[in-house]
Amino acid sequence: MGRKLLCLLVASTLIAYYIYQPLPENVEEPWKLTLLEASIRSLNHAATIVEKLGLGRYIDVINLYMMTGYTAPTSDEKVIVTDTEFSHIPVRLYIPTKQSDVLKRAVIFIHGGGWCSASARMKAYDLLSRWTSERLNAVVVSVDYRLAPKYRFPVAFEDVYSVSKYFLQSSILEKYNVDPSRIAIAGDSAGGNLAAAVTQQILDDRDLKAKFKIQALLYPGLQTIDAELPSYLDNKNMPFLSKAILIRFLSEYFPSDDFFSKALETNQHVPTELNHLFKFVNWSKWLPERFKKGHVYTNPSHRNSKTGHKYPGVLDPKLAPLLVEDIKLRGLPLTYVLTCQYDVLRDDGIIYVSRLREAGVEVTHEHVDNFFHGVVSFITGPFALNIGHRIANNYIEWLNKNL
């Protein structure tokens, strides 16, 4: 009996030790967050073990798990939901049933997942798009772009761009009774990256008469040049998106070699002749003081750069929308940017806010002081979070007000 009790005690201690993760004091529903983080950490560990044993790829394990959260297109009395294709790219289409005397609004939504995982078919994205369609009485096009590593950069960008161009055609807008002057593009995380890059590209497309009226970027990743922004350093081990996982996803998405991850991790992936691009993400200039937290900016020309492996292609604006001159930012539409305090990508979004405002673009910046990356993903299932619902409502209300 004593031995069994001892074994139970040891097992319980080990499980508690594994599950427990120190969290910032100001987060809400900490026990839900602890269990959520433990489940995601377990998935990452399992995927890593499978890969190291040669039984499969890390990303394949992640996606196998993601598929358990997919949901079929389900229509109801408010929204007709169908899976179809636009320009040969799968999309999930939401058409509201409410009759109106005026043309409908529309939102093109791009899901996150590090360019490598997730889908428009996931329950959280399906619910967010359904809410958007219902509350705005809007057509929502949720894009299921092709994923890395099977389809590497710039395939995801090209898929979203192709869907956008297809939908913005006057004949397609007429088919769905959409007002060409009231169309938005939105995305979260990697989807925010794609939304920002596509919006820049669409702005310069002379073949399209219709443009996006607004863009909404939810905790987007917007640059690949500096992996030592304050948020990258302070939040590198935070739940849901660590710096290591971010680098792993980028390494899967961007065509590279075996040395790329190490070069990116040590910030030695930028050729000396391209150091002038660092001005676009110079956080000593673009970050408000409260986000600097005593960090000291290091001039890129003084950084140690012994590695012989350089990757100039990773600095393409289609992958890093922050790396463009101000003239490319002028004329961009009214913008909403959501950032989270404990997110490795926090400073990407904040720097974009500062640069857009400097370029004369009107920006609404919503900053969540007490959460991590992915806040609007936690709106379904037993671990749905109150803060996820609040922020999703704020985002939809901003769309409703400005579209």
DRENGUMI-777290 format. One record per residue (C-alpha): x, y, z; residue in one letter. Coordinates in steps of 0.001 Angstrom, whole numbers, plus 500000, padded with zeros to 6 digits. Each point is the difference from the previous one (the first is absolute). Layout:
DRENGUMI-777290
{px X&py Y&pz Z&lodren A}
...
This chain:
DRENGUMI-777290
{px 500000&py 500000&pz 500000&lodren M}
{px 502824&py 502361&pz 500919&lodren G}
{px 501807&py 499305&pz 496713&lodren R}
{px 496837&py 500661&pz 497975&lodren K}
{px 499402&py 503235&pz 501875&lodren L}
{px 503594&py 501063&pz 499390&lodren L}
{px 499714&py 499214&pz 496273&lodren C}
{px 496733&py 501959&pz 499810&lodren L}
{px 501603&py 502915&pz 501788&lodren L}
{px 503030&py 499989&pz 497688&lodren V}
{px 497804&py 499696&pz 496886&lodren A}
{px 497734&py 502810&pz 501195&lodren S}
{px 503009&py 502194&pz 500733&lodren T}
{px 501466&py 499380&pz 496542&lodren L}
{px 496697&py 500713&pz 498280&lodren I}
{px 499498&py 503180&pz 502030&lodren A}
{px 503579&py 501058&pz 499232&lodren Y}
{px 499441&py 499420&pz 496289&lodren Y}
{px 496640&py 501764&pz 499887&lodren I}
{px 501052&py 502983&pz 502093&lodren Y}
{px 501243&py 502996&pz 498047&lodren Q}
{px 500713&py 503339&pz 501699&lodren P}
{px 497676&py 502611&pz 498525&lodren L}
{px 499971&py 503795&pz 500294&lodren P}
{px 497970&py 501128&pz 502999&lodren E}
{px 497488&py 502049&pz 498006&lodren N}
{px 498656&py 497235&pz 497733&lodren V}
{px 496367&py 498922&pz 500293&lodren E}
{px 498801&py 496414&pz 500572&lodren E}
{px 503523&py 498759&pz 500842&lodren P}
{px 499013&py 496345&pz 500543&lodren W}
{px 498394&py 499787&pz 496581&lodren K}
{px 503125&py 501575&pz 498521&lodren L}
{px 502238&py 497578&pz 501873&lodren T}
{px 498133&py 496974&pz 498632&lodren L}
{px 499889&py 501489&pz 496496&lodren L}
{px 503703&py 500729&pz 500018&lodren E}
{px 500811&py 496533&pz 501341&lodren A}
{px 497985&py 498331&pz 497247&lodren S}
{px 501705&py 502053&pz 497281&lodren I}
{px 503423&py 499402&pz 501569&lodren R}
{px 499256&py 496258&pz 500053&lodren S}
{px 499103&py 500115&pz 496317&lodren L}
{px 503268&py 501750&pz 499161&lodren N}
{px 501985&py 497485&pz 502038&lodren H}
{px 498220&py 497068&pz 498353&lodren A}
{px 500586&py 501436&pz 496522&lodren A}
{px 503683&py 500553&pz 500780&lodren T}
{px 500425&py 496443&pz 501301&lodren I}
{px 498268&py 498521&pz 496942&lodren V}
{px 502333&py 501949&pz 497724&lodren E}
{px 503155&py 499105&pz 501913&lodren K}
{px 499049&py 496322&pz 499886&lodren L}
{px 499599&py 500266&pz 496238&lodren G}
{px 496327&py 499057&pz 500134&lodren L}
{px 498674&py 503151&pz 498346&lodren G}
{px 500391&py 503739&pz 499612&lodren R}
{px 499343&py 502439&pz 502812&lodren Y}
{px 497563&py 502029&pz 497881&lodren I}
{px 498085&py 496878&pz 498933&lodren D}
{px 499350&py 499109&pz 503653&lodren V}
{px 498824&py 503558&pz 500723&lodren I}
{px 497652&py 499934&pz 497043&lodren N}
{px 498651&py 496553&pz 500897&lodren L}
{px 498980&py 501448&pz 503348&lodren Y}
{px 498578&py 503148&pz 498373&lodren M}
{px 497762&py 497878&pz 497800&lodren M}
{px 498150&py 498761&pz 503082&lodren T}
{px 498716&py 503567&pz 500378&lodren G}
{px 498641&py 500319&pz 496461&lodren Y}
{px 496274&py 500433&pz 499498&lodren T}
{px 497811&py 499474&pz 496953&lodren A}
{px 498303&py 502986&pz 498335&lodren P}
{px 496707&py 500340&pz 501844&lodren T}
{px 497292&py 502430&pz 498956&lodren S}
{px 497254&py 501349&pz 502227&lodren D}
{px 497175&py 502525&pz 499785&lodren E}
{px 502468&py 502918&pz 500094&lodren K}
{px 502920&py 498921&pz 497802&lodren V}
{px 500493&py 497660&pz 497054&lodren I}
{px 503419&py 498354&pz 500267&lodren V}
{px 501647&py 498132&pz 497120&lodren T}
{px 503450&py 498742&pz 499055&lodren D}
{px 500898&py 501056&pz 496487&lodren T}
{px 502936&py 501321&pz 497961&lodren E}
{px 500980&py 503478&pz 498846&lodren F}
{px 502702&py 500013&pz 497331&lodren S}
{px 500590&py 496284&pz 500724&lodren H}
{px 500762&py 500748&pz 503668&lodren I}
{px 497718&py 498450&pz 502664&lodren P}
{px 497921&py 502500&pz 501975&lodren V}
{px 497224&py 499737&pz 502549&lodren R}
{px 497243&py 502399&pz 498984&lodren L}
{px 497497&py 501575&pz 502400&lodren Y}
{px 496952&py 501714&pz 498496&lodren I}
{px 497488&py 501626&pz 502375&lodren P}
{px 496337&py 499237&pz 499360&lodren T}
{px 498689&py 503341&pz 501266&lodren K}
{px 498415&py 501972&pz 497193&lodren Q}
{px 501048&py 503596&pz 499468&lodren S}
{px 499262&py 502836&pz 497585&lodren D}
{px 503696&py 500917&pz 499857&lodren V}
{px 502993&py 498072&pz 498737&lodren L}
{px 501807&py 497830&pz 502536&lodren K}
{px 503372&py 500568&pz 501566&lodren R}
{px 502739&py 497361&pz 499693&lodren A}
{px 503012&py 498748&pz 501952&lodren V}
{px 502833&py 497843&pz 498700&lodren I}
{px 501417&py 498159&pz 503017&lodren F}
{px 503358&py 498189&pz 500151&lodren I}
{px 500678&py 497493&pz 502775&lodren H}
{px 503199&py 499718&pz 502013&lodren G}
{px 502132&py 496971&pz 500781&lodren G}
{px 503545&py 501013&pz 499104&lodren G}
{px 499355&py 499479&pz 496255&lodren W}
{px 500327&py 496275&pz 500774&lodren C}
{px 496900&py 498938&pz 501890&lodren S}
{px 496325&py 500703&pz 500769&lodren A}
{px 497170&py 500587&pz 497537&lodren S}
{px 496910&py 502078&pz 499316&lodren A}
{px 498161&py 496825&pz 501046&lodren R}
{px 501149&py 500176&pz 503626&lodren M}
{px 497187&py 500576&pz 502477&lodren K}
{px 501393&py 503272&pz 501355&lodren A}
{px 500492&py 501533&pz 496541&lodren Y}
{px 496661&py 498673&pz 498820&lodren D}
{px 498248&py 501561&pz 503003&lodren L}
{px 501817&py 503326&pz 499622&lodren L}
{px 499057&py 500212&pz 496319&lodren S}
{px 496411&py 498985&pz 500770&lodren R}
{px 499715&py 502724&pz 502658&lodren W}
{px 501466&py 502529&pz 497571&lodren T}
{px 497536&py 499080&pz 497270&lodren S}
{px 497014&py 500086&pz 502368&lodren E}
{px 500767&py 503261&pz 501760&lodren R}
{px 501138&py 501928&pz 496943&lodren L}
{px 497519&py 498392&pz 497605&lodren N}
{px 503105&py 499512&pz 497902&lodren A}
{px 501382&py 497436&pz 497586&lodren V}
{px 503085&py 498411&pz 501564&lodren V}
{px 502621&py 498199&pz 497924&lodren V}
{px 502275&py 497920&pz 502247&lodren S}
{px 503054&py 498910&pz 497996&lodren V}
{px 501468&py 496483&pz 500294&lodren D}
{px 503384&py 500770&pz 498450&lodren Y}
{px 502505&py 497213&pz 499378&lodren R}
{px 502324&py 499233&pz 502910&lodren L}
{px 503739&py 499622&pz 500457&lodren A}
{px 502239&py 498093&pz 499934&lodren P}
{px 498396&py 498332&pz 496993&lodren K}
{px 499284&py 503439&pz 498556&lodren Y}
{px 502644&py 502498&pz 501041&lodren R}
{px 500180&py 503777&pz 499676&lodren F}
{px 498591&py 501748&pz 498004&lodren P}
{px 497194&py 497449&pz 499377&lodren V}
{px 497817&py 501064&pz 502958&lodren A}
{px 500348&py 503644&pz 498972&lodren F}
{px 499156&py 499175&pz 496399&lodren E}
{px 496929&py 497998&pz 501044&lodren D}
{px 498592&py 502841&pz 502109&lodren V}
{px 500838&py 502529&pz 497312&lodren Y}
{px 498287&py 497870&pz 497339&lodren S}
{px 496846&py 499622&pz 502107&lodren V}
{px 499968&py 503737&pz 500707&lodren S}
{px 500370&py 500940&pz 496337&lodren K}
{px 497325&py 497513&pz 499021&lodren Y}
{px 497517&py 501243&pz 502573&lodren F}
{px 500670&py 503677&pz 499226&lodren L}
{px 498926&py 499569&pz 496382&lodren Q}
{px 496857&py 501995&pz 499265&lodren S}
{px 498208&py 496930&pz 498609&lodren S}
{px 500642&py 497987&pz 503201&lodren I}
{px 498974&py 502875&pz 502261&lodren L}
{px 496772&py 500327&pz 498008&lodren E}
{px 499384&py 496258&pz 500309&lodren K}
{px 500090&py 500215&pz 503796&lodren Y}
{px 498321&py 503431&pz 500228&lodren N}
{px 503072&py 501576&pz 501605&lodren V}
{px 500668&py 503718&pz 500108&lodren D}
{px 503456&py 500489&pz 498375&lodren P}
{px 500721&py 502931&pz 502325&lodren S}
{px 499397&py 497994&pz 503204&lodren R}
{px 502441&py 497073&pz 499968&lodren I}
{px 502422&py 499106&pz 502810&lodren A}
{px 502945&py 497659&pz 500305&lodren I}
{px 500921&py 498503&pz 503357&lodren A}
{px 502194&py 497296&pz 501462&lodren G}
{px 501623&py 498776&pz 503193&lodren D}
{px 503659&py 499156&pz 500612&lodren S}
{px 501387&py 498618&pz 496712&lodren A}
{px 496640&py 500972&pz 498506&lodren G}
{px 500640&py 503566&pz 501164&lodren G}
{px 503371&py 499840&pz 498262&lodren N}
{px 498323&py 498876&pz 496776&lodren L}
{px 497232&py 502606&pz 500308&lodren A}
{px 502530&py 502822&pz 500408&lodren A}
{px 502152&py 498806&pz 497082&lodren A}
{px 497028&py 499478&pz 497674&lodren V}
{px 498525&py 503412&pz 500883&lodren T}
{px 503270&py 501657&pz 499006&lodren Q}
{px 500040&py 498089&pz 496726&lodren Q}
{px 496331&py 500650&pz 499193&lodren I}
{px 500537&py 503730&pz 500520&lodren L}
{px 502401&py 500034&pz 497038&lodren D}
{px 497900&py 497748&pz 497760&lodren D}
{px 498704&py 502222&pz 497211&lodren R}
{px 497821&py 497230&pz 498580&lodren D}
{px 497677&py 500142&pz 503005&lodren L}
{px 497477&py 502765&pz 500438&lodren K}
{px 498788&py 498744&pz 503381&lodren A}
{px 502430&py 500269&pz 502917&lodren K}
{px 499791&py 499155&pz 503667&lodren F}
{px 498270&py 502648&pz 502074&lodren K}
{px 501553&py 498757&pz 503253&lodren I}
{px 502478&py 497397&pz 501234&lodren Q}
{px 500054&py 498247&pz 503384&lodren A}
{px 503218&py 498362&pz 501178&lodren L}
{px 499752&py 497833&pz 503116&lodren L}
{px 503395&py 499513&pz 501721&lodren Y}
{px 501749&py 499814&pz 496620&lodren P}
{px 503577&py 498986&pz 499253&lodren G}
{px 501300&py 502734&pz 497703&lodren L}
{px 503786&py 499789&pz 499826&lodren Q}
{px 502792&py 497453&pz 499709&lodren T}
{px 503037&py 502262&pz 500328&lodren I}
{px 500399&py 500435&pz 503759&lodren D}
{px 499430&py 497069&pz 502362&lodren A}
{px 501157&py 502044&pz 502996&lodren E}
{px 497196&py 502503&pz 500419&lodren L}
{px 499097&py 500484&pz 503689&lodren P}
{px 496918&py 497787&pz 499645&lodren S}
{px 502098&py 497236&pz 498438&lodren Y}
{px 502329&py 500103&pz 503000&lodren L}
{px 497436&py 500483&pz 502780&lodren D}
{px 497400&py 497550&pz 498660&lodren N}
{px 502186&py 497322&pz 498454&lodren K}
{px 498650&py 497316&pz 502352&lodren N}
{px 496433&py 501203&pz 500417&lodren M}
{px 497054&py 497623&pz 499435&lodren P}
{px 498468&py 499254&pz 496601&lodren F}
{px 502790&py 501484&pz 497832&lodren L}
{px 503602&py 499834&pz 501163&lodren S}
{px 502849&py 501467&pz 498001&lodren K}
{px 501248&py 496481&pz 499240&lodren A}
{px 496641&py 498939&pz 498537&lodren I}
{px 499775&py 503225&pz 497984&lodren L}
{px 503432&py 499333&pz 498511&lodren I}
{px 498977&py 496390&pz 499303&lodren R}
{px 496912&py 501119&pz 498076&lodren F}
{px 501939&py 502610&pz 498046&lodren L}
{px 502656&py 497419&pz 499144&lodren S}
{px 497285&py 497701&pz 498634&lodren E}
{px 498366&py 502804&pz 497996&lodren Y}
{px 503066&py 501684&pz 498550&lodren F}
{px 502172&py 498032&pz 497549&lodren P}
{px 503278&py 499601&pz 501871&lodren S}
{px 502749&py 497623&pz 501054&lodren D}
{px 500860&py 498229&pz 503263&lodren D}
{px 501848&py 503050&pz 501336&lodren F}
{px 497132&py 502453&pz 499631&lodren F}
{px 498385&py 499434&pz 503412&lodren S}
{px 503299&py 500543&pz 501807&lodren K}
{px 500808&py 503082&pz 497969&lodren A}
{px 496567&py 501461&pz 500753&lodren L}
{px 500173&py 499094&pz 503684&lodren E}
{px 503323&py 501845&pz 500359&lodren T}
{px 498887&py 502901&pz 497763&lodren N}
{px 502724&py 499272&pz 497453&lodren Q}
{px 497860&py 499419&pz 496924&lodren H}
{px 500238&py 503474&pz 498450&lodren V}
{px 502755&py 500804&pz 497484&lodren P}
{px 502031&py 503076&pz 500952&lodren T}
{px 498979&py 501754&pz 496797&lodren E}
{px 496354&py 499855&pz 501115&lodren L}
{px 500568&py 501500&pz 503452&lodren N}
{px 498229&py 503163&pz 498808&lodren H}
{px 496710&py 498090&pz 500305&lodren L}
{px 500309&py 499962&pz 503791&lodren F}
{px 498794&py 503620&pz 500026&lodren K}
{px 496491&py 498737&pz 499271&lodren F}
{px 499879&py 498094&pz 503303&lodren V}
{px 502294&py 502178&pz 502122&lodren N}
{px 498117&py 499517&pz 503237&lodren W}
{px 501937&py 502766&pz 501747&lodren S}
{px 498095&py 502378&pz 497706&lodren K}
{px 496681&py 498256&pz 499411&lodren W}
{px 499131&py 498420&pz 503365&lodren L}
{px 498327&py 502061&pz 502755&lodren P}
{px 502116&py 500199&pz 503145&lodren E}
{px 497854&py 497613&pz 502052&lodren R}
{px 500848&py 497124&pz 497642&lodren F}
{px 503768&py 500540&pz 500052&lodren K}
{px 500393&py 498925&pz 503654&lodren K}
{px 503613&py 501070&pz 500304&lodren G}
{px 501190&py 498159&pz 496888&lodren H}
{px 502892&py 501661&pz 498177&lodren V}
{px 499890&py 500113&pz 496214&lodren Y}
{px 503050&py 498593&pz 498220&lodren T}
{px 500896&py 501465&pz 496629&lodren N}
{px 499931&py 497131&pz 497475&lodren P}
{px 503374&py 501039&pz 498583&lodren S}
{px 501520&py 499195&pz 503422&lodren H}
{px 498447&py 496591&pz 500363&lodren R}
{px 502036&py 496828&pz 499896&lodren N}
{px 499527&py 498391&pz 496591&lodren S}
{px 502452&py 497115&pz 499600&lodren K}
{px 497667&py 497590&pz 498264&lodren T}
{px 500482&py 499512&pz 496301&lodren G}
{px 496362&py 499133&pz 499398&lodren H}
{px 497938&py 502957&pz 498778&lodren K}
{px 496388&py 500011&pz 498881&lodren Y}
{px 499045&py 503247&pz 498211&lodren P}
{px 496790&py 498424&pz 498661&lodren G}
{px 498532&py 499896&pz 503492&lodren V}
{px 499816&py 503802&pz 499882&lodren L}
{px 497473&py 500058&pz 497145&lodren D}
{px 497121&py 502408&pz 500911&lodren P}
{px 497549&py 497254&pz 499010&lodren K}
{px 501339&py 498190&pz 503068&lodren L}
{px 500954&py 503080&pz 502042&lodren A}
{px 497516&py 502838&pz 499288&lodren P}
{px 501830&py 502330&pz 502412&lodren L}
{px 503036&py 500106&pz 497727&lodren L}
{px 498664&py 502607&pz 497559&lodren V}
{px 500541&py 503732&pz 499583&lodren E}
{px 497421&py 502436&pz 501373&lodren D}
{px 498754&py 500710&pz 496492&lodren I}
{px 498722&py 496405&pz 499851&lodren K}
{px 498048&py 500538&pz 503215&lodren L}
{px 498316&py 503225&pz 498958&lodren R}
{px 496591&py 499334&pz 498567&lodren G}
{px 499444&py 496810&pz 501990&lodren L}
{px 496464&py 499742&pz 501370&lodren P}
{px 498723&py 500673&pz 503496&lodren L}
{px 501694&py 497366&pz 502168&lodren T}
{px 499290&py 498107&pz 503221&lodren Y}
{px 502948&py 498354&pz 501747&lodren V}
{px 499595&py 497706&pz 503010&lodren L}
{px 503059&py 499242&pz 502135&lodren T}
{px 500488&py 498022&pz 503219&lodren C}
{px 502461&py 500849&pz 502757&lodren Q}
{px 501409&py 496493&pz 500483&lodren Y}
{px 500406&py 499228&pz 496298&lodren D}
{px 503318&py 499557&pz 498234&lodren V}
{px 498438&py 501811&pz 496987&lodren L}
{px 498759&py 502960&pz 502068&lodren R}
{px 502595&py 502472&pz 498738&lodren D}
{px 499429&py 499119&pz 496328&lodren D}
{px 496452&py 501317&pz 500312&lodren G}
{px 500904&py 503034&pz 502110&lodren I}
{px 502764&py 501080&pz 497619&lodren I}
{px 497577&py 499688&pz 497076&lodren Y}
{px 497520&py 502201&pz 501880&lodren V}
{px 502678&py 502675&pz 500506&lodren S}
{px 501195&py 499866&pz 496413&lodren R}
{px 496496&py 500084&pz 498537&lodren L}
{px 499120&py 503034&pz 502094&lodren R}
{px 503241&py 501690&pz 498967&lodren E}
{px 498997&py 499364&pz 496367&lodren A}
{px 496594&py 501607&pz 500570&lodren G}
{px 497902&py 496834&pz 500235&lodren V}
{px 497202&py 499996&pz 502578&lodren E}
{px 500506&py 497114&pz 502439&lodren V}
{px 498028&py 498552&pz 502893&lodren T}
{px 502375&py 498157&pz 502326&lodren H}
{px 498512&py 497671&pz 502599&lodren E}
{px 502534&py 498654&pz 502463&lodren H}
{px 499177&py 497152&pz 502386&lodren V}
{px 502080&py 500423&pz 503155&lodren D}
{px 499250&py 496608&pz 501525&lodren N}
{px 500171&py 497326&pz 497335&lodren F}
{px 502172&py 498060&pz 497605&lodren F}
{px 500056&py 499295&pz 496287&lodren H}
{px 496809&py 498604&pz 498468&lodren G}
{px 497365&py 501565&pz 502238&lodren V}
{px 497101&py 499797&pz 497500&lodren V}
{px 500680&py 496294&pz 499425&lodren S}
{px 498713&py 499116&pz 503455&lodren F}
{px 496276&py 500449&pz 499418&lodren I}
{px 498756&py 496406&pz 499706&lodren T}
{px 499962&py 496789&pz 502011&lodren G}
{px 500447&py 499377&pz 503726&lodren P}
{px 503022&py 502321&pz 500123&lodren F}
{px 498272&py 502994&pz 498435&lodren A}
{px 501214&py 503140&pz 501754&lodren L}
{px 498042&py 503087&pz 500959&lodren N}
{px 502783&py 502209&pz 498704&lodren I}
{px 499890&py 498192&pz 496641&lodren G}
{px 496307&py 500827&pz 499664&lodren H}
{px 500545&py 503637&pz 501018&lodren R}
{px 502810&py 500620&pz 497544&lodren I}
{px 498168&py 498193&pz 497176&lodren A}
{px 496981&py 502229&pz 500694&lodren N}
{px 502207&py 503114&pz 499974&lodren N}
{px 501474&py 498986&pz 496642&lodren Y}
{px 496582&py 499330&pz 498451&lodren I}
{px 498617&py 503240&pz 501422&lodren E}
{px 502885&py 501923&pz 498425&lodren W}
{px 499218&py 498373&pz 496652&lodren L}
{px 496328&py 500848&pz 500401&lodren N}
{px 500751&py 503628&pz 500838&lodren K}
{px 502536&py 500644&pz 497250&lodren N}
{px 498993&py 497814&pz 497074&lodren L}
